Amino acid sequence: MLITMLQVALGGAIGSAARFAAGVAIARGFGAGGFPLGVLTVNILGSFLMGAFVVFLGQRGLTALNPFLMTGLLGGFTTFSAFSLETLTLVERGALGQAGLYVGLSVAGSLLAIAAGVCAMRSVLA
């Protein structure tokens, strides 16, 4: 278990650094006028890579690399790829209702939670 945790941690560090670098490069190259173009770009790219890797690693019998590549590297690189994979897995299983519920609850719940966290901390610090 410790080795797996270290793989996830190493992959996460690399992925997070890559996300930061990509965000800076995109902001410098394109600007965005306040629009989160860097995050959008890495989420879409990372989701594509997660889809490609999940098939490639599965077909090649290399699923032992999942903790480093999928959870760590791509999990650290994106803010969205694991969510995308879980949603697609539900869709492929034919659980369309669960997939829709998962998407709705994830998006709405996360937005409500961040708003609640902001409000709670603002009231504590005010």
N, CA, C and O atoms as a MOPAC input file, in Angstrom:
PM7 MOZYME 1SCF
protein

 N      0.82500 1    -1.20600 1     0.00000 1
 C      0.00000 1     0.00000 1     0.00000 1
 C      0.86100 1     1.25800 1     0.00000 1
 O      0.52100 1     2.23800 1    -0.66200 1
 N      1.96900 1     1.24100 1     0.73300 1
 C      2.84200 1     2.40900 1     0.79300 1
 C      3.42300 1     2.72800 1    -0.57900 1
 O      3.51000 1     3.89500 1    -0.96000 1
 N      3.82200 1     1.69600 1    -1.32500 1
 C      4.38000 1     1.91200 1    -2.66300 1
 C      3.32600 1     2.55200 1    -3.56500 1
 O      3.63000 1     3.46800 1    -4.32800 1
 N      2.09400 1     2.06800 1    -3.47500 1
 C      1.01400 1     2.63100 1    -4.27800 1
 C      0.77100 1     4.09300 1    -3.91500 1
 O      0.57500 1     4.92800 1    -4.79800 1
 N      0.78400 1     4.40300 1    -2.63100 1
 C      0.60900 1     5.79400 1    -2.19400 1
 C      1.72700 1     6.68400 1    -2.72600 1
 O      1.48500 1     7.82000 1    -3.13100 1
 N      2.94800 1     6.16400 1    -2.72300 1
 C      4.07200 1     6.93500 1    -3.25400 1
 C      3.93800 1     7.15000 1    -4.76100 1
 O      4.29100 1     8.21300 1    -5.27100 1
 N      3.43000 1     6.14700 1    -5.47000 1
 C      3.19300 1     6.29700 1    -6.91000 1
 C      2.16400 1     7.38900 1    -7.17400 1
 O      2.34800 1     8.22400 1    -8.05900 1
 N      1.08400 1     7.37800 1    -6.40600 1
 C      0.04000 1     8.39400 1    -6.55200 1
 C      0.61500 1     9.77600 1    -6.23400 1
 O      0.36000 1    10.74400 1    -6.95200 1
 N      1.38800 1     9.85700 1    -5.15700 1
 C      1.96200 1    11.14300 1    -4.74900 1
 C      2.92600 1    11.68400 1    -5.80500 1
 O      2.88600 1    12.86900 1    -6.13400 1
 N      3.78000 1    10.83000 1    -6.32800 1
 C      4.73300 1    11.26600 1    -7.35300 1
 C      3.99600 1    11.70500 1    -8.61800 1
 O      4.29100 1    12.75900 1    -9.18200 1
 N      3.04300 1    10.89400 1    -9.05700 1
 C      2.25800 1    11.26100 1   -10.23200 1
 C      1.49200 1    12.55600 1   -10.01000 1
 O      1.42200 1    13.39900 1   -10.90500 1
 N      0.92100 1    12.71700 1    -8.82900 1
 C      0.18100 1    13.93900 1    -8.51100 1
 C      1.06000 1    15.17100 1    -8.52900 1
 O      0.65200 1    16.22800 1    -9.01100 1
 N      2.27300 1    15.03500 1    -8.00000 1
 C      3.19800 1    16.17500 1    -8.00900 1
 C      3.56100 1    16.56900 1    -9.43900 1
 O      3.58000 1    17.75100 1    -9.78200 1
 N      3.84600 1    15.57800 1   -10.25600 1
 C      4.19500 1    15.85600 1   -11.65500 1
 C      2.99900 1    16.45800 1   -12.38800 1
 O      3.14100 1    17.44200 1   -13.11300 1
 N      1.82600 1    15.86800 1   -12.19700 1
 C      0.62200 1    16.36100 1   -12.87000 1
 C      0.25400 1    17.77500 1   -12.44400 1
 O     -0.11600 1    18.60000 1   -13.28000 1
 N      0.35000 1    18.05800 1   -11.16400 1
 C      0.02400 1    19.39800 1   -10.67300 1
 C      0.99200 1    20.44000 1   -11.21600 1
 O      0.58200 1    21.53500 1   -11.60200 1
 N      2.27000 1    20.09900 1   -11.24400 1
 C      3.26200 1    21.01800 1   -11.80600 1
 C      2.99800 1    21.24700 1   -13.29300 1
 O      3.13600 1    22.36500 1   -13.78800 1
 N      2.62000 1    20.19000 1   -13.99700 1
 C      2.31700 1    20.32500 1   -15.42200 1
 C      1.07700 1    21.18900 1   -15.63700 1
 O      1.02700 1    21.98400 1   -16.57600 1
 N      0.07400 1    21.03400 1   -14.76500 1
 C     -1.13300 1    21.87000 1   -14.87300 1
 C     -0.78000 1    23.33700 1   -14.66300 1
 O     -1.25500 1    24.20500 1   -15.39600 1
 N      0.04700 1    23.61200 1   -13.66900 1
 C      0.45900 1    24.99200 1   -13.40900 1
 C      1.19900 1    25.56200 1   -14.61300 1
 O      0.91600 1    26.67500 1   -15.05800 1
 N      2.14400 1    24.79300 1   -15.13300 1
 C      2.93200 1    25.25300 1   -16.28100 1
 C      2.04400 1    25.48100 1   -17.50000 1
 O      2.21200 1    26.46800 1   -18.21600 1
 N      1.11100 1    24.58100 1   -17.73700 1
 C      0.19800 1    24.73700 1   -18.87700 1
 C     -0.67400 1    25.97400 1   -18.70100 1
 O     -0.88400 1    26.72500 1   -19.65200 1
 N     -1.17800 1    26.18800 1   -17.49600 1
 C     -2.00800 1    27.35500 1   -17.22500 1
 C     -1.26400 1    28.65500 1   -17.45800 1
 O     -1.80000 1    29.59100 1   -18.05200 1
 N     -0.02000 1    28.71200 1   -16.98600 1
 C      0.80500 1    29.91100 1   -17.19000 1
 C      1.08200 1    30.12000 1   -18.67600 1
 O      0.97200 1    31.23700 1   -19.18000 1
 N      1.44000 1    29.04500 1   -19.37500 1
 C      1.75100 1    29.15000 1   -20.80300 1
 C      0.52500 1    29.59600 1   -21.59900 1
 O      0.63900 1    30.42700 1   -22.50000 1
 N     -0.63300 1    29.05600 1   -21.27400 1
 C     -1.85700 1    29.41400 1   -21.99200 1
 C     -2.23500 1    30.86100 1   -21.70400 1
 O     -2.63200 1    31.59000 1   -22.61300 1
 N     -2.11500 1    31.28000 1   -20.45600 1
 C     -2.43400 1    32.66400 1   -20.10800 1
 C     -1.49300 1    33.64000 1   -20.81200 1
 O     -1.92600 1    34.68600 1   -21.29600 1
 N     -0.21800 1    33.30100 1   -20.86600 1
 C      0.75100 1    34.17000 1   -21.54700 1
 C      0.54100 1    34.17000 1   -23.05500 1
 O      0.68800 1    35.20300 1   -23.70900 1
 N      0.20000 1    33.02000 1   -23.59800 1
 C      0.05300 1    32.90700 1   -25.04300 1
 C     -1.24900 1    33.45300 1   -25.58400 1
 O     -1.28900 1    34.00200 1   -26.68500 1
 N     -2.31800 1    33.30400 1   -24.81500 1
 C     -3.63500 1    33.66100 1   -25.33900 1
 C     -4.35500 1    34.71200 1   -24.51900 1
 O     -5.33200 1    35.30200 1   -24.98000 1
 N     -3.87800 1    34.95000 1   -23.30100 1
 C     -4.66700 1    35.80200 1   -22.42400 1
 C     -5.97900 1    35.08200 1   -22.18700 1
 O     -6.04700 1    33.88100 1   -22.44900 1
 N     -6.95800 1    35.69700 1   -21.73900 1
 C     -8.27600 1    35.07200 1   -21.64200 1
 C     -9.27300 1    36.04500 1   -21.06300 1
 O    -10.46300 1    35.74100 1   -20.97900 1
 N     -8.81400 1    37.19000 1   -20.66900 1
 C     -9.73100 1    38.18400 1   -20.12300 1
 C    -10.50200 1    37.70500 1   -18.91800 1
 O    -11.67900 1    38.03400 1   -18.77100 1
 N     -9.87000 1    36.93500 1   -18.05000 1
 C    -10.53100 1    36.42700 1   -16.85800 1
 C    -11.20900 1    35.08300 1   -17.03300 1
 O    -11.62300 1    34.47000 1   -16.04900 1
 N    -11.33400 1    34.60900 1   -18.27300 1
 C    -11.93700 1    33.29700 1   -18.52000 1
 C    -10.90400 1    32.22100 1   -18.21000 1
 O     -9.75800 1    32.34400 1   -18.64300 1
 N    -11.26800 1    31.16500 1   -17.47400 1
 C    -10.30200 1    30.13200 1   -17.07100 1
 C     -9.91700 1    29.19000 1   -18.22100 1
 O    -10.18200 1    27.98900 1   -18.16500 1
 N     -9.30100 1    29.73700 1   -19.24100 1
 C     -8.92900 1    28.97200 1   -20.42600 1
 C     -7.91200 1    27.88000 1   -20.11100 1
 O     -7.97400 1    26.79400 1   -20.68600 1
 N     -6.97700 1    28.15700 1   -19.20600 1
 C     -5.98100 1    27.15300 1   -18.84100 1
 C     -6.61100 1    25.93200 1   -18.20100 1
 O     -6.29800 1    24.80100 1   -18.57500 1
 N     -7.49400 1    26.15000 1   -17.24100 1
 C     -8.17800 1    25.03300 1   -16.56700 1
 C     -9.05600 1    24.27500 1   -17.55300 1
 O     -9.06900 1    23.04400 1   -17.55700 1
 N     -9.78100 1    25.00000 1   -18.37900 1
 C    -10.62300 1    24.36000 1   -19.38500 1
 C     -9.78100 1    23.48200 1   -20.30700 1
 O    -10.15200 1    22.34600 1   -20.60300 1
 N     -8.66100 1    24.00800 1   -20.75100 1
 C     -7.79100 1    23.26600 1   -21.66600 1
 C     -7.24000 1    22.00600 1   -21.01800 1
 O     -7.30000 1    20.93300 1   -21.61800 1
 N     -6.70300 1    22.11100 1   -19.80300 1
 C     -6.13600 1    20.91100 1   -19.17400 1
 C     -7.22400 1    19.90100 1   -18.82300 1
 O     -6.97700 1    18.69600 1   -18.86600 1
 N     -8.41800 1    20.36700 1   -18.47700 1
 C     -9.49100 1    19.41900 1   -18.18300 1
 C     -9.88700 1    18.62200 1   -19.42400 1
 O    -10.09600 1    17.41200 1   -19.34600 1
 N     -9.98900 1    19.28900 1   -20.55100 1
 C    -10.36900 1    18.59100 1   -21.78100 1
 C     -9.24200 1    17.67800 1   -22.23900 1
 O     -9.48200 1    16.52200 1   -22.58500 1
 N     -8.01300 1    18.18700 1   -22.24500 1
 C     -6.86200 1    17.36400 1   -22.63900 1
 C     -6.68700 1    16.18400 1   -21.68700 1
 O     -6.48400 1    15.05300 1   -22.12800 1
 N     -6.76300 1    16.44200 1   -20.39800 1
 C     -6.59700 1    15.37100 1   -19.41600 1
 C     -7.69300 1    14.32500 1   -19.50100 1
 O     -7.43100 1    13.13700 1   -19.31300 1
 N     -8.91600 1    14.74900 1   -19.78200 1
 C    -10.01000 1    13.79100 1   -19.93800 1
 C     -9.78300 1    12.91500 1   -21.16300 1
 O    -10.04400 1    11.71200 1   -21.13000 1
 N     -9.29700 1    13.52200 1   -22.24400 1
 C     -8.95500 1    12.73800 1   -23.43800 1
 C     -7.85500 1    11.72300 1   -23.10600 1
 O     -7.95900 1    10.54600 1   -23.45300 1
 N     -6.81800 1    12.18600 1   -22.44100 1
 C     -5.71100 1    11.28900 1   -22.09000 1
 C     -6.16200 1    10.18100 1   -21.15200 1
 O     -5.71500 1     9.04100 1   -21.28000 1
 N     -7.05000 1    10.50600 1   -20.20300 1
 C     -7.53900 1     9.46800 1   -19.29800 1
 C     -8.31100 1     8.41300 1   -20.08100 1
 O     -8.16000 1     7.21800 1   -19.82800 1
 N     -9.12700 1     8.84100 1   -21.01800 1
 C     -9.85800 1     7.88300 1   -21.84600 1
 C     -8.93200 1     7.00100 1   -22.65600 1
 O     -9.13300 1     5.79000 1   -22.74500 1
 N     -7.92000 1     7.60800 1   -23.24500 1
 C     -6.96100 1     6.84200 1   -24.04400 1
 C     -6.16600 1     5.88300 1   -23.17300 1
 O     -5.98000 1     4.72200 1   -23.53900 1
 N     -5.69300 1     6.36000 1   -22.01900 1
 C     -4.88200 1     5.50700 1   -21.15000 1
 C     -5.68200 1     4.36600 1   -20.53100 1
 O     -5.15900 1     3.26300 1   -20.37500 1
 N     -6.94300 1     4.61300 1   -20.17500 1
 C     -7.71700 1     3.54900 1   -19.54300 1
 C     -7.88300 1     2.37400 1   -20.50300 1
 O     -7.84600 1     1.21800 1   -20.08100 1
 N     -8.06500 1     2.66200 1   -21.78600 1
 C     -8.18300 1     1.59200 1   -22.78200 1
 C     -6.82000 1     0.96100 1   -23.03500 1
 O     -6.69200 1    -0.26300 1   -23.01500 1
 N     -5.80800 1     1.77800 1   -23.27200 1
 C     -4.46900 1     1.27000 1   -23.58000 1
 C     -3.92200 1     0.39900 1   -22.45000 1
 O     -3.46200 1    -0.71600 1   -22.69300 1
 N     -3.97000 1     0.90300 1   -21.21900 1
 C     -3.43000 1     0.14800 1   -20.08800 1
 C     -4.21500 1    -1.13300 1   -19.85200 1
 O     -3.63800 1    -2.17100 1   -19.52800 1
 N     -5.54200 1    -1.05800 1   -20.01700 1
 C     -6.36800 1    -2.24500 1   -19.83700 1
 C     -6.07900 1    -3.31500 1   -20.86500 1
 O     -5.97400 1    -4.49300 1   -20.52400 1
 N     -5.94900 1    -2.91800 1   -22.12500 1
 C     -5.70200 1    -3.89300 1   -23.18700 1
 C     -4.29300 1    -4.45800 1   -23.14500 1
 O     -4.07200 1    -5.58300 1   -23.59300 1
 N     -3.35400 1    -3.71900 1   -22.62800 1
 C     -1.97000 1    -4.18000 1   -22.55900 1
 C     -1.63000 1    -4.87000 1   -21.23500 1
 O     -0.50200 1    -5.31600 1   -21.02700 1
 N     -2.61700 1    -4.94900 1   -20.35200 1
 C     -2.37900 1    -5.57700 1   -19.06000 1
 C     -1.45100 1    -4.75800 1   -18.17400 1
 O     -0.70400 1    -5.30900 1   -17.36600 1
 N     -1.50200 1    -3.45300 1   -18.32900 1
 C     -0.61500 1    -2.56700 1   -17.58000 1
 C     -1.36500 1    -1.77100 1   -16.51300 1
 O     -0.97500 1    -0.65300 1   -16.17700 1
 N     -2.43000 1    -2.34700 1   -15.98800 1
 C     -3.24600 1    -1.61900 1   -15.01500 1
 C     -2.49600 1    -1.31700 1   -13.71700 1
 O     -2.96200 1    -0.51100 1   -12.91100 1
 N     -1.35400 1    -1.94700 1   -13.50700 1
 C     -0.54300 1    -1.62200 1   -12.33600 1
 C     -0.03000 1    -0.18200 1   -12.40100 1
 O      0.38200 1     0.37900 1   -11.38500 1
 N     -0.05700 1     0.41600 1   -13.59700 1
 C      0.36400 1     1.81000 1   -13.74700 1
 C     -0.75400 1     2.80000 1   -13.41800 1
 O     -0.51500 1     4.00700 1   -13.38200 1
 N     -1.97100 1     2.30400 1   -13.17800 1
 C     -3.10500 1     3.18100 1   -12.90000 1
 C     -2.87300 1     4.14100 1   -11.73700 1
 O     -3.18200 1     5.32500 1   -11.86700 1
 N     -2.34500 1     3.68100 1   -10.60900 1
 C     -2.15300 1     4.63400 1    -9.50900 1
 C     -1.25500 1     5.81500 1    -9.89300 1
 O     -1.56000 1     6.96100 1    -9.56100 1
 N     -0.15600 1     5.53800 1   -10.58800 1
 C      0.75100 1     6.61200 1   -10.98500 1
 C      0.15300 1     7.47700 1   -12.09000 1
 O      0.09900 1     8.70000 1   -11.96200 1
 N     -0.30100 1     6.84000 1   -13.18300 1
 C     -0.74900 1     7.60200 1   -14.35100 1
 C     -2.14700 1     8.19100 1   -14.19300 1
 O     -2.35200 1     9.38000 1   -14.43900 1
 N     -3.09800 1     7.37400 1   -13.78800 1
 C     -4.49100 1     7.80800 1   -13.78000 1
 C     -4.80600 1     8.65900 1   -12.54200 1
 O     -5.18700 1     9.82400 1   -12.65300 1
 N     -4.64100 1     8.05600 1   -11.37800 1
 C     -4.98200 1     8.76100 1   -10.15000 1
 C     -4.00200 1     9.89200 1    -9.86900 1
 O     -4.40900 1    11.00600 1    -9.53700 1
 N     -2.71800 1     9.60700 1   -10.00200 1
 C     -1.70000 1    10.59700 1    -9.68400 1
 C     -1.50900 1    11.64700 1   -10.74900 1
 O     -1.91500 1    12.79700 1   -10.57800 1
 N     -0.88200 1    11.25200 1   -11.86800 1
 C     -0.50100 1    12.21000 1   -12.89700 1
 C     -1.70600 1    12.94700 1   -13.48600 1
 O     -1.75200 1    14.17700 1   -13.46700 1
 N     -2.67500 1    12.19900 1   -14.00700 1
 C     -3.82900 1    12.86200 1   -14.62800 1
 C     -4.76700 1    13.47000 1   -13.59200 1
 O     -5.40000 1    14.49400 1   -13.85000 1
 N     -4.85900 1    12.84200 1   -12.42000 1
 C     -5.65400 1    13.43700 1   -11.34400 1
 C     -5.06800 1    14.76200 1   -10.89400 1
 O     -5.80400 1    15.70300 1   -10.59700 1
 N     -3.73700 1    14.83800 1   -10.84200 1
 C     -3.08400 1    16.09000 1   -10.49400 1
 C     -3.10400 1    17.09300 1   -11.62600 1
 O     -3.17300 1    18.29900 1   -11.38800 1
 N     -3.04600 1    16.60800 1   -12.85500 1
 C     -3.02500 1    17.49000 1   -14.03100 1
 C     -4.36600 1    18.16800 1   -14.23800 1
 O     -4.42900 1    19.35800 1   -14.54700 1
 N     -5.43600 1    17.40800 1   -14.06700 1
 C     -6.75800 1    17.96000 1   -14.33200 1
 C     -7.50900 1    18.19300 1   -13.04200 1
 O     -7.07000 1    17.81200 1   -11.95700 1
 N     -8.62800 1    18.81700 1   -13.19000 1
 C     -9.56500 1    18.91800 1   -12.08400 1
 C    -10.85600 1    18.18800 1   -12.45700 1
 O    -11.87000 1    18.31200 1   -11.77000 1
 N    -10.80600 1    17.42900 1   -13.54700 1
 C    -12.04900 1    16.92600 1   -14.11500 1
 C    -11.98200 1    15.50400 1   -14.66200 1
 O    -13.02900 1    14.89000 1   -14.86800 1
 N    -10.80400 1    14.96400 1   -14.90200 1
 C    -10.70900 1    13.69600 1   -15.62900 1
 C    -11.30800 1    12.51500 1   -14.87100 1
 O    -11.95200 1    11.66100 1   -15.48200 1
 N    -11.11200 1    12.44600 1   -13.55900 1
 C    -11.68300 1    11.32900 1   -12.80100 1
 C    -13.21300 1    11.39900 1   -12.83000 1
 O    -13.88300 1    10.37700 1   -12.98000 1
 N    -13.75200 1    12.59400 1   -12.68800 1
 C    -15.19800 1    12.79400 1   -12.79400 1
 C    -15.70100 1    12.32900 1   -14.16100 1
 O    -16.72100 1    11.64800 1   -14.25600 1
 N    -14.98100 1    12.70100 1   -15.20700 1
 C    -15.37100 1    12.30600 1   -16.56200 1
 C    -15.34700 1    10.79800 1   -16.73100 1
 O    -16.25500 1    10.22300 1   -17.33200 1
 N    -14.30100 1    10.14700 1   -16.19700 1
 C    -14.19100 1     8.69500 1   -16.31200 1
 C    -15.31900 1     7.99400 1   -15.56800 1
 O    -15.91200 1     7.05000 1   -16.08900 1
 N    -15.62000 1     8.44400 1   -14.36300 1
 C    -16.69400 1     7.81500 1   -13.58900 1
 C    -18.04100 1     7.98100 1   -14.29800 1
 O    -18.85900 1     7.06100 1   -14.30800 1
 N    -18.26600 1     9.15200 1   -14.88700 1
 C    -19.50900 1     9.38300 1   -15.61700 1
 C    -19.60600 1     8.46300 1   -16.82500 1
 O    -20.64000 1     7.83500 1   -17.05100 1
 N    -18.53000 1     8.38400 1   -17.59900 1
 C    -18.52900 1     7.51200 1   -18.77600 1
 C    -18.71500 1     6.05500 1   -18.38000 1
 O    -19.41200 1     5.31300 1   -19.07300 1
 N    -18.11100 1     5.63900 1   -17.29200 1
 C    -18.26900 1     4.25500 1   -16.81900 1
 C    -19.73700 1     3.96700 1   -16.53000 1
 O    -20.24400 1     2.91000 1   -16.90600 1
 N    -20.42100 1     4.88500 1   -15.87100 1
 C    -21.85100 1     4.69900 1   -15.60400 1
 C    -22.64900 1     4.62900 1   -16.90200 1
 O    -23.54200 1     3.79200 1   -17.03800 1
 N    -22.33300 1     5.50100 1   -17.85300 1
 C    -23.03400 1     5.50000 1   -19.14500 1
 C    -22.81400 1     4.18100 1   -19.86900 1
 O    -23.75800 1     3.59200 1   -20.39500 1
 N    -21.56600 1     3.71300 1   -19.89600 1
 C    -21.25800 1     2.45800 1   -20.59400 1
 C    -21.91800 1     1.25800 1   -19.93800 1
 O    -22.18900 1     0.26200 1   -20.60900 1
 N    -22.18100 1     1.33200 1   -18.65000 1
 C    -22.88500 1     0.25900 1   -17.94900 1
 C    -24.38600 1     0.33400 1   -18.18800 1
 O    -25.13700 1    -0.53900 1   -17.75500 1
 N    -24.81500 1     1.38200 1   -18.87900 1
 C    -26.23800 1     1.55100 1   -19.14200 1
 C    -26.99000 1     2.23000 1   -18.01000 1
 O    -28.22000 1     2.28700 1   -18.02000 1
 N    -26.26100 1     2.73600 1   -17.04900 1
 C    -26.87200 1     3.39700 1   -15.89500 1
 C    -27.01100 1     4.89100 1   -16.18100 1
 O    -26.39500 1     5.72500 1   -15.51700 1
 N    -27.83400 1     5.21200 1   -17.18700 1
 C    -27.96200 1     6.60500 1   -17.61600 1
 C    -28.55700 1     7.49800 1   -16.53400 1
 O    -28.14900 1     8.64700 1   -16.37100 1
 N    -29.51600 1     6.96600 1   -15.80500 1
 C    -30.10900 1     7.74500 1   -14.71500 1
 C    -29.08100 1     8.05800 1   -13.64000 1
 O    -29.00100 1     9.18500 1   -13.15200 1
 N    -28.29500 1     7.04800 1   -13.27600 1
 C    -27.24500 1     7.27400 1   -12.27800 1
 C    -26.19600 1     8.24400 1   -12.80000 1
 O    -25.70700 1     9.08800 1   -12.04800 1
 N    -25.84400 1     8.13600 1   -14.07100 1
 C    -24.86400 1     9.05000 1   -14.66200 1
 C    -25.38500 1    10.48700 1   -14.60700 1
 O    -24.65300 1    11.40000 1   -14.22400 1
 N    -26.63200 1    10.68400 1   -14.98400 1
 C    -27.21600 1    12.02100 1   -14.92500 1
 C    -27.27600 1    12.55600 1   -13.51100 1
 O    -26.98000 1    13.72400 1   -13.26000 1
 N    -27.66500 1    11.68800 1   -12.58800 1
 C    -27.71200 1    12.08400 1   -11.18200 1
 C    -26.31700 1    12.44300 1   -10.67400 1
 O    -26.14400 1    13.43400 1    -9.96400 1
 N    -25.33000 1    11.63500 1   -11.04000 1
 C    -23.94500 1    11.88000 1   -10.63100 1
 C    -23.44400 1    13.22200 1   -11.16100 1
 O    -22.82800 1    13.99500 1   -10.42800 1
 N    -23.71100 1    13.49400 1   -12.44000 1
 C    -23.29400 1    14.76700 1   -13.03500 1
 C    -23.99200 1    15.92900 1   -12.32900 1
 O    -23.34800 1    16.89400 1   -11.91700 1
 N    -25.30300 1    15.82700 1   -12.19500 1
 C    -26.06400 1    16.90600 1   -11.56500 1
 C    -25.64300 1    17.16000 1   -10.13000 1
 O    -25.42200 1    18.30200 1    -9.72600 1
 N    -25.53600 1    16.07100 1    -9.35600 1
 C    -25.14000 1    16.22900 1    -7.95600 1
 C    -23.70400 1    16.71900 1    -7.82700 1
 O    -23.39600 1    17.52200 1    -6.94600 1
 N    -22.82100 1    16.23500 1    -8.70600 1
 C    -21.41900 1    16.65900 1    -8.64400 1
 C    -21.28200 1    18.14700 1    -8.93000 1
 O    -20.61400 1    18.86900 1    -8.19100 1
 N    -21.91200 1    18.59800 1    -9.99600 1
 C    -21.78600 1    20.00600 1   -10.38100 1
 C    -22.51900 1    20.89900 1    -9.38300 1
 O    -21.93100 1    21.83100 1    -8.83500 1
 N    -23.79600 1    20.61800 1    -9.14800 1
 C    -24.56800 1    21.45600 1    -8.23900 1
 C    -24.02700 1    21.37300 1    -6.81500 1
 O    -23.88400 1    22.38700 1    -6.13100 1
 N    -23.72700 1    20.14700 1    -6.38000 1
 C    -23.20300 1    19.97700 1    -5.02100 1
 C    -21.87300 1    20.68400 1    -4.80700 1
 O    -21.64200 1    21.29900 1    -3.76500 1
 N    -21.00500 1    20.59000 1    -5.80300 1
 C    -19.70200 1    21.25100 1    -5.68200 1
 C    -19.85400 1    22.76600 1    -5.68400 1
 O    -19.19400 1    23.45600 1    -4.90700 1
 N    -20.71700 1    23.28700 1    -6.55000 1
 C    -20.94000 1    24.73700 1    -6.56600 1
 C    -21.55800 1    25.22300 1    -5.25800 1
 O    -21.16200 1    26.25800 1    -4.72200 1
 N    -22.52800 1    24.47100 1    -4.75200 1
 C    -23.13200 1    24.84200 1    -3.47100 1
 C    -22.11800 1    24.73800 1    -2.33100 1
 O    -22.08400 1    25.58600 1    -1.43900 1
 N    -21.29300 1    23.69200 1    -2.37000 1
 C    -20.30400 1    23.50600 1    -1.30800 1
 C    -19.26000 1    24.61000 1    -1.30900 1
 O    -18.87900 1    25.10000 1    -0.24600 1
 N    -18.79000 1    25.01100 1    -2.49000 1
 C    -17.79000 1    26.08000 1    -2.51200 1
 C    -18.40900 1    27.40200 1    -2.04900 1
 O    -17.76800 1    28.18800 1    -1.35200 1
 N    -19.66000 1    27.63400 1    -2.44600 1
 C    -20.33600 1    28.84800 1    -1.97800 1
 C    -20.52200 1    28.81400 1    -0.45500 1
 O    -20.33700 1    29.82800 1     0.21900 1
 N    -20.88600 1    27.65000 1     0.07700 1
 C    -21.04700 1    27.52700 1     1.52700 1
 C    -19.72300 1    27.71300 1     2.25200 1
 O    -19.67000 1    28.35000 1     3.30400 1
 N    -18.65300 1    27.15600 1     1.69000 1
 C    -17.33500 1    27.32600 1     2.30200 1
 C    -16.90300 1    28.78200 1     2.30500 1
 O    -16.36800 1    29.27400 1     3.29800 1
 N    -17.13300 1    29.47200 1     1.19400 1
 C    -16.78800 1    30.88900 1     1.10500 1
 C    -17.59400 1    31.69200 1     2.13200 1
 O    -17.04100 1    32.51200 1     2.86500 1
 N    -18.90100 1    31.44600 1     2.17500 1
 C    -19.75300 1    32.16200 1     3.12700 1
 C    -19.35500 1    31.88400 1     4.58100 1
 O    -19.29900 1    32.79600 1     5.40500 1
 N    -19.08400 1    30.62700 1     4.87600 1
 C    -18.70900 1    30.25400 1     6.24000 1
 C    -17.40800 1    30.94100 1     6.64800 1
 O    -17.31200 1    31.48500 1     7.74900 1
 N    -16.41900 1    30.92000 1     5.77700 1
 C    -15.14800 1    31.52800 1     6.14300 1
 C    -15.24600 1    33.03600 1     6.20900 1
 O    -14.62600 1    33.66800 1     7.06500 1
 N    -16.02900 1    33.62200 1     5.29900 1
 C    -16.22100 1    35.08100 1     5.35800 1
 C    -16.88100 1    35.49100 1     6.67100 1
 O    -16.53300 1    36.52100 1     7.24900 1
 N    -17.83200 1    34.68600 1     7.14000 1
 C    -18.51100 1    35.03600 1     8.39600 1
 C    -17.57300 1    34.84700 1     9.58700 1
 O    -17.65800 1    35.59700 1    10.55900 1
 N    -16.69100 1    33.87000 1     9.52600 1
 C    -15.72800 1    33.65800 1    10.60300 1
 C    -14.69500 1    34.77700 1    10.65100 1
 O    -14.29300 1    35.21900 1    11.72700 1
 N    -14.27300 1    35.22700 1     9.47900 1
 C    -13.20700 1    36.22500 1     9.39100 1
 C    -13.72900 1    37.65900 1     9.45600 1
 O    -12.94600 1    38.59900 1     9.58800 1
 N    -15.04100 1    37.83000 1     9.36400 1
 C    -15.59900 1    39.19600 1     9.36500 1
 C    -15.59500 1    39.82400 1    10.73700 1
 O    -16.03100 1    40.96400 1    10.89500 1

